[in-house]
Amino acid sequence: MQDEIKPSFAFLVVAFNHEDFILEHLESIKYLVQTHGAGWDVDVIVNDDCSSDQTRTFVDRWLAVNASMFRHIKTLYNPKNLGTCASVNNMLNHMLADRCKLTAGDDVYSFENIFELTKYEPNTAMVSGRALYLIGDLLSENRLSNTLATATQVIYQNDSLLHRFKHLSYCNAPNLLYATECLLNPNVQAYLQRFDVVEDWPLQIAIAREYPLHIFALIDKVFVYYRRTLGSTYIVANQRFMKDKLQIYNDLIQKEPSAVERLRLSSRRFCFETQNRWVNKFLNLDWYLFLVSCAAKVLKVYQQEASLDLLLESHKLHYASIRSNSEAFWLSMD
């Protein structure tokens, strides 16, 4: 009698100088496998983008101790810094699982059953959860970000994916699940390879172009705690980030047949180039159109927000447990 074929899932971890956080990330994966992983073949792929700290050492030690949990383990250690986009493609090229979740090595998985949450409808390209933020060891809800996520979904739910992602919208990338067939599409990977450190927007644009009839789903669960650090600020401020974003704007403008849409995109590009918050607020045409759309649907947004409960206290308890387990593992390495 043949063994039953299990569904498979891969955790894809992109890491760079995450020695202070990578054990928390890995311990949160361990929790998910031990709590929800029965009946699943689970893989883990870690791509470190030439860290200058002990990230790789911590990953190797943790995987050596916990190897029995996984069907397949792959560590990809870039000999030089290749950028986030190349690192993501590296992992996708080694993936054997049916489903996956891409996450940075400084974020932390929640207690939600990530395996079951990947069981979306066949025409779904992306499923987004809600955002909780980690600043230091404090887990909190940013109500504005979740209101913007609700408003974005209400405004664009009947539009194409491309219309959503080429214009002003909110999406919390760490809480985004991409359909595996979309990520592994050769044209999606080829488009991603054109960029350096900005991986989420190119993926969204490429998937939207390749799957114009697919949809975006927003659900009221938290997949991942999004860590905000000084490193995040550095990535946002550096020239590699700026170059990627401008390249995306230029590509969207060049391929846009509508003069009105090109004007909106050109306005956003100009405001982004100035790096001036006031210019971006008062001269960005998309900002005004987004506000008008929100005002037109404010009642629906309010009704959805009023019923939103992210179980913050339960997530705080979970994070405290993950943090304690990671500290215990760190001490065991001495």
C-alpha positions in Angstrom: 0.0 0.0 0.0 1.5 3.3 -1.1 2.0 6.1 1.5 -0.6 8.9 1.3 0.8 11.9 -0.5 0.8 14.9 1.9 0.3 18.5 0.9 3.6 20.4 1.1 4.5 23.9 2.3 7.7 25.9 2.2 8.8 28.7 4.5 11.0 31.1 2.4 13.2 33.3 4.6 15.2 36.1 3.2 17.8 37.3 5.7 20.3 40.2 5.9 22.0 41.1 9.2 19.2 39.7 11.2 21.3 38.2 14.1 19.1 40.0 16.7 15.9 38.6 15.2 16.4 35.4 13.2 16.0 33.1 16.2 12.6 34.6 16.9 11.6 34.1 13.3 12.8 30.5 13.3 11.1 29.7 16.6 7.8 31.1 15.2 8.2 28.7 12.3 8.8 25.8 14.8 5.6 26.7 16.6 3.6 26.6 13.4 5.1 23.2 12.4 4.6 21.6 15.8 1.1 23.1 16.3 -0.5 23.0 12.9 1.9 21.0 10.7 0.6 17.4 11.2 -0.3 16.0 7.8 2.0 18.4 5.9 5.4 18.0 4.4 7.2 21.2 5.5 10.3 22.7 3.8 12.4 25.7 4.8 14.6 27.7 2.5 16.8 30.4 3.9 18.7 32.9 1.6 21.1 35.1 3.4 22.3 38.1 1.4 25.9 38.2 2.6 25.3 39.3 6.2 28.2 40.8 8.0 27.0 39.6 11.4 26.2 36.1 12.9 22.9 35.5 11.1 24.3 32.5 9.2 25.8 31.0 12.3 22.5 31.2 14.1 20.6 29.8 11.2 23.0 26.8 10.9 22.9 26.1 14.6 19.1 26.3 14.8 18.6 24.1 11.7 21.0 21.5 13.0 19.0 21.1 16.2 15.5 21.2 14.5 16.2 19.4 11.2 13.8 16.6 11.9 10.8 18.9 11.6 11.4 19.4 7.9 11.2 17.3 4.8 13.7 19.5 3.0 16.2 22.2 4.1 18.1 24.5 1.9 20.4 27.3 2.8 21.5 29.7 0.1 24.3 32.0 1.3 25.1 34.7 -1.3 28.9 35.3 -1.6 28.2 39.0 -2.1 25.1 41.2 -1.6 22.8 40.5 -4.5 19.8 42.3 -3.3 16.4 41.1 -2.1 15.0 40.4 -5.6 17.8 38.0 -6.6 17.5 36.3 -3.2 13.8 35.7 -3.6 14.3 34.3 -7.1 17.1 32.0 -5.7 14.6 30.6 -3.2 11.9 30.2 -5.8 14.2 28.3 -8.0 14.8 25.7 -5.3 11.2 25.3 -4.1 9.6 21.9 -4.3 6.5 22.6 -2.2 2.9 23.1 -3.4 2.5 26.3 -1.3 4.8 28.8 0.3 5.1 31.9 2.4 7.8 34.5 1.8 8.9 36.4 4.8 11.9 38.5 6.0 14.1 37.0 8.7 13.3 39.8 11.2 9.6 39.3 11.2 7.7 36.8 13.4 4.8 34.4 12.5 1.7 34.6 14.5 -0.2 31.6 16.0 -2.6 31.4 13.0 -2.6 28.2 11.0 -0.6 29.4 8.0 -1.0 26.0 6.2 -4.8 26.2 6.2 -4.8 29.9 5.2 -3.1 29.0 1.9 -6.2 27.1 0.8 -7.6 29.9 -1.3 -9.8 29.8 -4.4 -8.1 28.9 -7.7 -8.6 32.4 -9.1 -7.0 34.1 -6.1 -3.6 35.6 -6.8 -3.0 37.1 -3.3 -4.4 36.8 0.2 -3.6 39.5 2.7 -3.9 39.3 6.4 -4.0 42.2 8.8 -1.0 44.1 10.3 0.4 44.1 13.8 3.7 45.9 14.3 6.8 44.9 16.3 8.9 47.8 17.5 11.6 46.5 19.8 9.8 43.9 21.9 6.4 45.8 21.8 3.6 44.4 19.7 1.0 46.9 18.8 -1.8 47.6 16.3 -1.5 50.5 13.9 -5.2 51.4 13.4 -4.4 53.7 10.5 -2.7 50.9 8.5 -5.6 48.6 9.0 -8.1 51.3 8.1 -6.1 52.0 4.9 -6.1 48.2 4.1 -9.9 48.2 4.5 -10.4 51.3 2.4 -8.1 49.9 -0.3 -10.1 46.7 -0.5 -13.4 48.5 -0.6 -12.2 50.9 -3.3 -10.5 48.3 -5.6 -12.4 45.1 -4.9 -14.2 45.3 -8.3 -11.2 46.5 -10.2 -8.3 44.6 -11.8 -5.2 43.8 -9.8 -3.2 46.0 -12.1 -5.4 49.0 -11.4 -5.0 48.4 -7.7 -1.2 48.2 -7.7 -0.4 50.9 -10.2 -2.3 53.5 -8.2 -2.3 54.6 -4.6 -3.2 51.7 -2.4 -2.2 50.1 0.9 -0.8 46.6 1.3 1.2 45.2 4.2 3.7 43.0 2.4 4.7 40.8 5.3 1.1 39.7 5.7 0.7 38.8 2.0 0.3 35.3 0.7 1.1 34.8 -3.0 -0.4 31.9 -4.9 2.5 29.6 -5.7 1.7 29.2 -9.4 1.9 33.0 -9.7 5.3 33.3 -8.0 6.7 30.5 -10.1 5.5 31.9 -13.4 8.7 32.5 -15.5 7.5 35.9 -16.6 6.9 37.0 -13.0 10.4 35.8 -12.0 12.0 37.5 -15.0 10.3 40.8 -14.2 11.4 40.5 -10.5 15.0 39.9 -11.7 15.1 43.4 -13.2 15.0 45.0 -9.8 17.3 45.0 -6.8 15.9 45.6 -3.2 12.2 46.3 -3.8 10.6 42.9 -4.3 6.9 43.4 -3.3 5.8 46.0 -5.9 7.4 44.3 -8.9 5.9 40.9 -7.8 2.5 42.5 -7.6 2.7 44.3 -10.9 4.0 41.2 -12.7 1.4 39.0 -11.2 -1.3 41.5 -12.1 -0.2 41.5 -15.7 0.1 37.8 -16.0 -3.2 37.0 -14.2 -5.6 39.9 -15.1 -8.7 38.0 -14.0 -7.3 36.9 -10.6 -8.4 38.6 -7.4 -7.0 40.0 -4.2 -8.6 38.8 -0.9 -8.3 40.5 2.5 -9.0 38.5 5.7 -9.2 39.6 9.3 -6.3 37.4 10.6 -2.7 38.3 11.4 -0.2 36.1 9.6 3.0 37.9 10.6 4.2 40.5 13.1 5.9 43.2 11.0 9.1 44.4 12.6 10.0 48.0 12.2 13.7 48.8 12.8 16.3 51.3 11.9 17.3 48.9 9.2 13.9 49.3 7.6 14.4 53.1 7.6 17.8 52.7 5.9 16.4 50.5 3.2 13.7 53.0 2.5 16.1 55.9 2.3 18.9 54.4 0.2 19.6 54.9 -3.5 19.0 51.3 -4.4 15.4 51.6 -3.2 15.0 54.9 -5.0 16.3 53.5 -8.3 14.0 50.5 -8.1 10.9 52.6 -7.4 11.6 55.0 -10.2 12.2 52.1 -12.6 8.8 50.7 -11.7 7.1 54.1 -12.2 8.9 54.5 -15.6 7.8 51.0 -16.7 4.2 51.6 -15.7 4.1 54.9 -17.5 5.7 53.6 -20.7 3.2 50.7 -20.9 0.1 52.7 -20.0 -2.1 53.4 -23.0 -4.4 55.9 -21.3 -3.3 59.5 -21.1 -5.3 60.1 -17.9 -3.6 57.1 -16.2 -0.2 58.3 -17.4 -0.8 61.7 -15.9 -1.7 60.1 -12.5 1.4 57.9 -12.6 3.6 60.8 -13.6 2.3 62.8 -10.7 3.2 60.0 -8.3 6.6 59.6 -9.8 7.3 63.4 -9.5 6.2 63.5 -5.9 8.3 60.4 -5.1 11.4 61.9 -6.7 11.2 65.1 -4.6 11.2 63.0 -1.4 9.3 65.9 0.2 6.3 64.8 2.4 4.4 68.1 1.7 4.9 67.8 -2.1 3.8 64.2 -1.9 0.7 65.1 0.1 -0.5 68.2 -1.9 0.7 67.5 -5.5 -0.1 63.8 -5.7 -3.2 63.4 -7.9 -3.6 59.8 -6.7 -3.8 61.0 -3.1 -6.8 63.2 -3.9 -8.5 60.5 -5.9 -8.0 58.0 -3.1 -9.5 60.4 -0.5 -12.5 61.1 -2.8 -13.0 57.3 -3.2 -12.8 56.8 0.6 -15.3 59.6 1.2 -17.7 58.0 -1.2 -17.5 54.7 0.6 -16.9 55.8 4.1 -19.9 54.1 5.6 -18.8 50.7 4.3 -15.2 51.2 5.5 -16.5 52.3 8.9 -18.7 49.3 9.3 -15.9 46.9 8.5 -13.5 48.6 10.8 -15.9 48.7 13.6 -16.2 45.0 13.7 -12.4 44.4 13.4 -10.8 42.6 16.3 -7.2 41.5 15.9 -7.0 39.7 19.2 -4.0 41.8 20.2 -3.6 40.4 23.8 -3.6 36.8 22.5 -0.9 37.8 20.0 1.1 39.5 22.7 1.1 36.3 24.7 2.2 34.3 21.7 5.0 36.7 20.9 6.2 36.6 24.5 6.4 32.8 24.3 8.3 32.9 21.0 10.7 35.5 22.4 11.3 33.3 25.5 12.0 30.2 23.4 14.4 32.1 21.2 16.3 33.4 24.2 16.5 29.9 25.6 17.9 28.6 22.3 20.5 31.5 22.3 21.6 30.6 25.8 21.9 26.9 24.8 24.5 27.9 22.1 27.0 29.1 24.7 
